[in-house]
Amino acid sequence: MLRVIAALAVTLSIVASAGAITLFPPDFRTEEIETNGTKLHVRIGGHGPAIVMLHGFGDSGDMWAPAAAALARDHMIIVPDLRGMGLSAHPDGGYTKKNEAADIAGVMDALKVEKADLVTHDIGNMVGYALAAQYPGRITKWVVIDAPLPGVGNWAAQLSNPKTWHFNFHGPDEERLVAGRERIFLDRFWNELSADPSAIDEATRQHYADLYARPHAMHDALEQFAAFPQDGVDNRAFLAQGKLTMPVLALGGEKSYGAGMATELEFVATDVKGAVIPNSGHWIMEENPSATTKMIVDFLTK
């Protein structure tokens, strides 16, 4: 009974905080879509050619609301929460990005979407690469934002970077340390990986902290990191089959990956354009949503 009450309290907190962050347009709907042995929470809106938007760690699909609103004027927008994150289901396994890409392909199948543009951030980049590599005919353009790909490019340097110590932070004892302290743990990422921590406001922080405090949520989030070694094996196998050929826009936050994002994507794609999001660290949609949205819209619609 105590667990039920605690879970209800978390859910009510999420609902209460949702109004304080940027919301999706009212004509968007949500669906719980069965795919690849799990169920994903998916936001859907607009009409026209499809765009799939994938979030990363520390966020959920909610991060994309400002860009989704701009793109939905002439596109069908599909915004899932990744497996084990946000309001999606929490299966015990399946957190390799190769498998999560199959989740997204299943969402596209359920919505009868054969082809789509792709917009990704952070762990979403890793799922996005696995999606584009396995289903290259289904991805028409890709906007990839501010995170590297496991096992390829300059990945070895990422593993020795003090700022990315969390790549190796997972396991039962680590989860015990974070349990009940999800906000403290997440504040570390928002504070240290942003250009200005004040850009991530209190309502946004609490909204995501509530999501990551849901039962099994932090375990599944850390499983995303635990899968990196296998992701590296999979990515090298994808690359051995050839580079991606669809147009790619690689965006880096000015105070984060910056122009280096284009270099990272050139390891895996042949048609890469790079740009830098000004006045932003890693948290591009929280720190500079207007500039990020404009870059995405310009690339996908021109």
N, C-alpha and C positions, 0 to 999 in steps of 0.2 A: 504493500500500500504506500509506503514512504517513497519507493521508487516511482510509482505512478504520479504521486503528488509533485515530486521533484521534476519529472518530465513535463507535467502540465505547466508548472511555473516557468520553466525555460521556454516552452512554446508561447505562453502568454507574453513573456518578455520580448520575444522575437516579434510578435505581432505589434506590440506597443511601440517598439523602436523602429519598425519598418517605415512608419510615416515620417520619420525624421531624416531619412535619406532620400536621394532622388528615386522616384518611382517610375516604373514603366508606364507608358501611356495607357489610359483606361480601356482602350480597345484591344490591348493584348490579352490573351488568355493563357492559362497554364494547363498542362496535361502531365499526368504521370504515365510515362511511356515504358512499356516492357521491352527490354532489349538485351540480348546477349547474356541472359541469366540474371539480370538485375532490373531495377526500375529507376528511371531518371526523371527528375522534376524539370520540366521544360516550359519556357516562356515562348509564346509564338504570337507574332503580329505582323501587320503590313501585307502588301500584295506585290508580286513581281518576282524577278530572279531572287533566288534564295541566298542568304548570308548566314553562316553558322558562326557563333561567337563563343569562345571557350575561355574560362577564367583560370586563375591559378590559386596557390596557397595564400591564405590570409584574406581571401575574398570568396564570393560565390558568383553565380551569374548576375546577381544584383548589380555588380560593378558596371555592367555595360548599359545601364538604363539611358544615360544621356546620348550615347552614340546610337543605340537602338532606336531612340525616338527620331533622330535625324535621318537614319537610313530607311526607316519604315515608310517614308513618304513614297518610295518607289521600289521597295524590296520586301520580300518575305523574310522576316528575321526569326531565327531559331536560337534560343539561348538556354542550353541545358546547365544544370549543376552536374559536375563530374561525379562519377561513381564514388560513394562514400563521403561526399562533401555537400554543403548546403542542405537542401531539403530532399536530395536524392536518397535512395536506399543505401544501407550499410552492409554489403556482403563481406564475408570473411576474407576473401581473396580477390584476385583479378586486377591488381594494381600496376601491372606492367603497362606501359603506354601503348604497346602494340595491342593489348587486349582492350584498353579503354578506347582506342580508336575504333575497334569493332562495335563498342557501345554506341558511338556517335554515328557510325554507318547505319546501325540499326534504327536510330532515331530518324535519320534521313529516309530510310526505307518505310518506316511507319507513317511518315508524313508525305510519302510519294514524291520525294525530292531526289531527282537523279543527280543533279550537279549543283554546286554551291560555291560561292566565295567563302573564304575562311578568315576569321579575325581571332587572334589568340594572344594570351599574356601568360608569362611565368610557366607553370606546369602545363597550362593549356598549349604552350608552344610545343612541348614534348609530345602531347597527345596529337596535336596538329600535324607534326612531322610524320608520325606513324600513320596517321590517316591519309595524308597526301602521298606517302611512299607506297602504301598498300593499295590505295584506290586513286591513282593519279588522274584517271579519266573523270573523276567526280569532283575534283577541286579545280576551279577555274582561275582564281587569284588567291594570294595568301598575304595577309598583314600579320607579321610576327613581331612581338613586342617584348623586349627587355628581359630575356633569359636565354641561356645557352642550351644546347642539346647534349644529353649524356653520351659519352663515349666517342664523340667526334670533335673536330676542331680543336679549340683550346681547353677542352674539358679537364685535362690533367691539372692545369693551372687553377681551375675553379675549386678543385678538391683541396688545394693547399692555401686557398684564400681565407684569411681569418673571418671575413664577413659571411662566409658560407659554411661555417662549422655545422649548421643545422642539417646539411646533407647527410651527415653521419649520426644524427640524433634520432634514434628510434629504438624501440625495445620496451619490455615491460617495466623496467626501472625508470626509464625516461618518462614513460607515461604516468607513472606514480608521482614523479616530480611535478608534472604539469597539471595533474588532476586537481580541479578546484582553483587552479591558478592560470586558467586559459587566457584571461585578459592580460596578466603580467607577461606571459610568454609572447603573445601577439604584439603587445606594445613594443617589445624589443625589435621586431621586424619593422613596424611602422615608424619607430623613432630612428633607428640606425640606417635604414635603407631609403629614407626619404630625403629630399633636399631641405625641407622645412617640416618638422614633425607637426606643427600647428595646422598644416594643410589637411591632415586626417583628423577631423573633428570628433568630439566626444560621442555624438550620436552614431557616427559611422563605426567607431571603435567598438562601442557597446553592441551594436547590431551584429557585427561579425563575431565578437567574443561569445555572444549568446548562441550563435549557430555552432561554433566550434566546441561549446560546452555540452551540446546534445550527446546523448548516450552513444558511445562508440565513435564519435566524430573525430576526436583527436587521434585515436588509434589509427583510423583510416587515413587521416591526413599524413601521419608519419609513415604509413605504409607506402605513400607516394615516393618518399625519399628512399625507403628500404628497397624499392624496385629499381633504383638507378643502375646498379651493376648489370642487371639483366637488360635494362633499357639500352645500355651501351652496346651490349652484344647484339641486340636486335637492330640498333641504328647502324652499326657497321655492316651488318648483313644487307640492310636496305641500301646503303650507299654503294655497296659492291655491285648492285644491280643498275647503278647509274644515278646521276643527279636529277633532281626535280627540274622540270622545264616550264612550269607555269610562272607567270609574273609574280614576283615576291617583293613586298615592301618591308624592310627591316627597320624598325623604330627602336631607338634607345633613349632612355631618359638622360637629360643633359648631365645630371649628377650620378648617373648609374652606368649602364653599358654604353650609352652615347653612340658615336659613330662605329664603335666596335661591333655593334649588332650586325651591320652589313657584312663585316669580315666573317663573323660566325656563320651566317647563312650562305656565304659564297662557298663554304666547304661542301654544302649539300644541294645547292641550286645554281642554275646557270644564268638566270635572268633576275638579278637582284638590284633593287634600288634602295639606297639607305637614306635615312633622315633622323634628325635629333629633335626630341620633344623638349622645348626650352622650359626652364624653371621647374624641373621635375626630377625626382629620383626614380625609384622603382615603381612607385604607386601612381602610375600615370593618370588613371581615371579619377583618382581622388585629388591629385596634386594639380593637374592641368587638363581637366576634361575638355575644355573648349579647343585647345590646340590639338589634342589627341584626336578628338572627333573630326576636326577639319581635315587632318592628314588622312584619316581612314576614309572619309567620304570622298575626298578628292581622288584618291587612288582607285577606289572601287567604282566610281561613277563617271570617270573621265577617260 
